């Protein structure tokens, strides 16, 4: 986790190469772990081939998600 990126984003760096969706899978796995959710609860919904991505988080309590992201925002 590299920290805040603008007003509504978090900047991440992953070791996985951006080939065959490996980096996207790593982003999903990392965020799911950070948020205490299962791996299928986080998915990239926009920007799969871009550096900028939108991520959907399902099944988590919004207040708890913000609490876990709080130090980064």
TORDO-854976 format. One line per field, with one value per residue (C-alpha): residue in one letter; residue number from 1; x, y, z. Coordinates in nm, 3 decimals. Each point is the difference from the previous one (the first is absolute). Example, Ala and Ser with C-alpha at 12.3 -4.5 7.8 and 13.67 -1.06 7.14 Angstrom:
% TORDO-854976
res <- [A, S]
n <- [1, 2]
px <- [1.230, 0.137]
py <- [-0.450, 0.344]
pz <- [0.780, -0.066]
END
This chain:
% TORDO-854976
res <- [X, X, X, X, X, X, X, X, X, X, X, X, X, X, X, X, X, X, X, X, X, X, X, X, X, X, X, X, X, X, X, X, X, X, X, X, X, X, X, X, X, X, X, X, X, X, X, X, X, X, X, X, X, X, X, X, X, X, X, X, X, X, X, X, X, X, X, X, X, X, X, X, X]
n <- [1, 2, 3, 4, 5, 6, 7, 8, 9, 10, 11, 12, 13, 14, 15, 16, 17, 18, 19, 20, 21, 22, 23, 24, 25, 26, 27, 28, 29, 30, 31, 32, 33, 34, 35, 36, 37, 38, 39, 40, 41, 42, 43, 44, 45, 46, 47, 48, 49, 50, 51, 52, 53, 54, 55, 56, 57, 58, 59, 60, 61, 62, 63, 64, 65, 66, 67, 68, 69, 70, 71, 72, 73]
px <- [0.000, 0.148, -0.269, -0.250, -0.027, -0.217, -0.318, -0.173, 0.270, 0.269, 0.327, 0.128, 0.305, -0.006, 0.285, -0.203, 0.062, -0.279, -0.028, -0.298, -0.188, 0.257, 0.035, -0.379, -0.037, 0.267, -0.181, -0.325, 0.174, 0.183, -0.307, -0.213, 0.262, 0.034, -0.376, -0.040, -0.218, 0.004, 0.182, -0.322, -0.130, 0.235, 0.005, 0.131, -0.296, 0.171, 0.350, 0.116, 0.257, 0.079, 0.214, -0.309, -0.265, -0.338, -0.062, -0.331, -0.012, -0.297, -0.123, 0.197, -0.141, 0.072, 0.092, 0.247, 0.152, 0.054, 0.147, 0.252, 0.087, -0.008, 0.374, 0.062, -0.258]
py <- [0.000, 0.331, 0.223, 0.255, 0.089, 0.306, 0.041, -0.331, -0.251, -0.212, -0.069, -0.358, -0.170, -0.372, -0.233, -0.202, 0.088, 0.165, -0.311, -0.233, 0.182, -0.090, 0.354, 0.044, -0.325, 0.116, 0.332, -0.185, -0.246, 0.274, 0.217, -0.297, -0.091, 0.358, 0.030, -0.341, -0.134, -0.309, 0.020, 0.003, 0.308, 0.236, 0.041, 0.250, 0.146, 0.265, 0.047, -0.361, 0.099, 0.340, 0.117, 0.170, -0.246, 0.005, -0.276, -0.137, -0.132, -0.226, -0.136, 0.224, 0.246, 0.348, 0.140, -0.284, 0.040, 0.372, -0.077, -0.242, 0.245, 0.298, 0.028, 0.006, 0.263]
pz <- [0.000, -0.102, 0.149, -0.121, -0.367, -0.045, 0.205, -0.074, -0.078, 0.154, -0.177, -0.001, -0.138, -0.067, -0.086, -0.250, -0.364, -0.200, -0.219, -0.032, 0.279, 0.266, 0.132, 0.012, 0.192, 0.245, 0.055, 0.071, 0.236, 0.186, 0.052, 0.107, 0.261, 0.120, 0.039, 0.164, -0.280, -0.216, -0.334, -0.202, 0.187, -0.187, -0.376, -0.249, -0.187, -0.210, -0.133, -0.022, -0.264, 0.151, 0.289, 0.148, 0.117, 0.167, 0.249, 0.126, 0.356, 0.080, 0.330, 0.232, 0.248, -0.144, 0.341, 0.061, -0.348, 0.058, 0.343, -0.154, -0.277, 0.237, 0.071, -0.374, -0.082]
END
